[in-house]
Amino acid sequence: MRALNILFFVALGTALLVQHGHAWSVRWSDVAIVVAKCYFTACFSKEQISTLCEGVEKAMIKREEWQAAEPRQVLQVNGIADNIILLHTGPDTCKIGGLSGYNCERCMQDEECMKGFLIAFQANDLDDGKDDIQYNFLIGQDGVIYEGRGWGVVGQHTKGKNLMSVGIAMIGDFTKSEPSQASQNALKNLLSCGQAAESLSRSADFTTSPKMTGKALFEMIKRCNGLCVD
């Protein structure tokens, strides 16, 4: 077993130092729960962790950058989040953004246009009676991460599972198609940094279902035994 562990860590280190910080195991039922075991601190130095997380932070589009409205109220997570809720924005994504067809697809590849999408998402959630945009983070198909409520704040994305979780939405409808490789890598890096910063438990459960993510994304997670990262 020790030899296998050594081989595992050597394989991680010789692949992409800043890309491989998790091992995933899957327990499948009606709801898929992927146990995210973080080997990050065991594999890498503080300097390497800092470099990755600085990169994620610099590339992230913060609330003030996409001109988020002030939330009605903010409820802090009592401790460290121990559940990762993965969702997609779903079939109504383009409708909520006020676009359709080719214009919608083109917008999803344009950072400035996507900022308008975030404003529309937040407005839609506020109209539904929520306190803010419902997710903690959203990830575009170009791999850009958008700050929703952020770390340490209770979201309003999944009834009964909001208090000790982080809700992350992949922007788009993944009922028939899988998310891009760039968005999957961005998700993995975001989770790695959340764990390194102790905003997310290293033993956090990664919870989703076909209804929450769309069938194609759900099946991809099942096929890859986790995220299909580079």
N, C-alpha and C positions, 0 to 999 in steps of 0.2 A: 504494500500500500504506500509506504514511504517513497519507494522508487517511482511509483505512478504519479505521486504528488510532485516529485522533483521534475519528472518529464512534463507534467502539466504546466508548471511554472516556467520551465525553459521554453516551451512552445509559445506561451503567452508573451514572454519577453522578446523572443526573436521574431514575432509577427509585427505588430505595430504597438510600440510602447504606450502610446497614449490612447489606443483604441480598445484594448482588451483588459477590462478590469472586473468582469463578472463571469461567473459560471452559472448556468441556468439548468434547473431540473423542472420537470413538468408533471403535474398531477391533473389528469383530464377527467372532467365530469361535465355536467351541464354548463358549469362555469369553469373556465380554465384558470388555474392558479399556478403561476410560475414563481418558484421560490428564488429570489435574487440573492445569491450568496456572494458577498463582496470580498474578493481577494486583493482588492486595490492596494491597501496599505501594506499588505504582506509582500506584494510584488515590487512596488515602486517607492522611490524616495519622496520625501516631502516636497523637494524641488520639482520633481516630475509631476506630482499631483497638482502643485501650485500652477505649473505651466499650463496644464490641461484646463484647469478651472478658470484661469485668467482668460484663456482663449474663448471658453464658453461664455463668460460674462461679457467680454468685449463684443462678441458677435451677437449677443442677445439684444433684441429690440425691446427696450424697457417701456413701461407704461407711459411715461412722459413723452417718449419718442412717437408713439402711435396716438398720442393725445387722448388717453383714457379719461373719462369723466370720473369725478370723485365718487367713491362707493358710498352707499347709504350708511353702511356700518361695516366694521371689520372685527371678525372674531378670530382670535389667535388659537393655533393648535396648542393644546395643553401637553407639551412634551415634544417628542420626536415622531414624525409621521411613520407609521409602520405598515401602510398599505398603499400600493401604487394602482390607481384606477386608470386604465387605458381605454380611451374612447375615440370615435371619429366624429367629425361635425355632421356627417351624414348626407342623405339625399337632398336636403334642403339648403346645403351650403351655398350654392350659387344664388338661390332665391333670397336668402337672408342678406347676402352681399349686394343684392340689387343688380346682378349680372346673369347672363345666360350663355350657353354654347361656347363658341370660340373665345369670346371676350372674357368669359369666366376663366377658362383654361389659361389664357394669356396673363390674366391678372395674378393667378397663382404663382407665376414665375417672375413677378415684378414686386420688389420689396415695397416701393412707394404705394402701389395699388393695394397691396396686402394690408397696409396700415389702415386704409379705408374699410377693408373687410373687418378688421378688428373693431373699429368704431361701430360698424353695423351689428356685429355679434353682441357687443356690450349693450347697445341700445335695445336689441331684441330681448336679451336677458332681463334688462331693467323693466321693459314693458311686461314681461312675464311675472313680475313681482319679486325678482331676485335682487340682492343687494349690490351686485356688481356682475361683471362677466363671470360666468359660472366656473370656469376652469382656472387652475393654478398656472398652467402653461399651455401654449399651443405651438405646434410645429408645422411649418409649411413644407411643401414638396421640394423646395429648393434647399431644405436643410436649415432654414432660419428658425430660431426659437423666439417666440414672442412671450413676454411676461404677461400673465393674466393677473391672478391674485398674488402670485409669487410663493416662495417658501414660507412656511410657518403660519399661513392663513387658511382658515377653513373655507373650502369651496362649497358650491351648491350644484354638484354635477351628478351625484348618485345617491338616491334616497337611502338613508340608513347607514351610509358608509363615508360620510363626509368628515366627521370629527377628527379622525386620526389618519387621514389619507392625503395624498397629493393627486389631483386630477389632471391628467395630461391628454389633450385632444390632438389627434393628427388631423390637419385641415384637409377636408375632402370627403368623398364618398367611396368607401372601400368594400362595398358590397360585391363588386365584380372584379375590381383591380386592386393590386397590392400597392402600398405606399412606396415611394422612391427609396433607393439605397441611402441617399443623402439624409432623408428624414429619419430613417432607422438609426443611422450612425449618430445623428444629433440627439435622438432620444436616449441612446445608450450613454453618451457623454454627459447629458444632463443628469441622469440618474447617478452616474459615477461621482459627479461633483456634489450632488445632494448628500450622498453617503459620506464623502470625504469631509464635508462641512458639518456633518452631524445634524443635518436638517431632515435626513431620511435614514431610517434604521437599516443596518447592513443585512438584516434578516427580513426585510419588508416583503410582503406578499404582493405579487404583480397579478392583479385580478382583471379579467375581461370575459366577454362572451360574444357570440356571433351578433347579437342584437346591439351590443355596445360598440363594437369595432367595425361591423360589417363582416360578411362571411369570408371574403377573400383575405382580409388582414388576419382574422381569427385562424383560418386554415394555414396561413403562412407561419404564424407563431407555432402552430402545432407541428408543421413540417420541419421547421428549423429548430425545434426543441427550445424555443426562446426567440430572440431577435436575430434576423438574418444580417448581422453586421459584417463589415469587411474584416 
